Amino acid sequence: MMNKKGYLFIIGILLFMLIIWIFYPFILNIFFESNNDRGVFGDSFGALNALISGLAFGGIIYTILLQQGQLNMQKEELILQRKELELTRQELNRTADAQEKSEKALSRQAENMELTSKISALSALFNAYNNSLHRESGLNWEEREEVKKKAKKISNSLEEYTQKVIK
């Protein structure tokens, strides 16, 4: 990037060249009186004209090469951005997978907590039936059998819920 002094220098050179171009015919009239002398003088600058044209062409070629270099740098930067985007996409996929696994684990944990609470409730109920069987509660034989059936049913439910928790 060119700074302010560089722009002022270029503008100064362009103004100087414009002034010389404007006053060139008047200067030629002062130094050369005849048109033939002016023509010979002008022809002597033919080589200089070719040199300046060649330099201008070289400047254009140099500008094209600079632009090509810039385009190559932009191409490499674009490739790096695409790679970074792909890595970001992969990382997001891994994060989403981890999130799903975490969600499944939390869901499983909630299920286990529910089963555990059911087991605790059934255990308490089972203990209450067992206590009523073992103490002298005044239950007759039929009532005792009914309590035993309920206790057995609760015991089976406990075993079933325990197996679910273990899985």
Secondary structure, 3 states (H helix, E strand, C coil): CCCHHHHHHHHHHHHHHHHHHHHHHHHHHHHCCCHHHHHHHHHCCHHHHHHHHHHHHHHHHHHHHHHHHHHHHHHHHHHHHHHHHHHHHHHHHHHHHHHHHHHHHHHHHHHHHHHHHHHHHHHHHHHHHHHHHHCCCCCCHHHHHHHHHHHHHHHHHHHHHHHHHHC
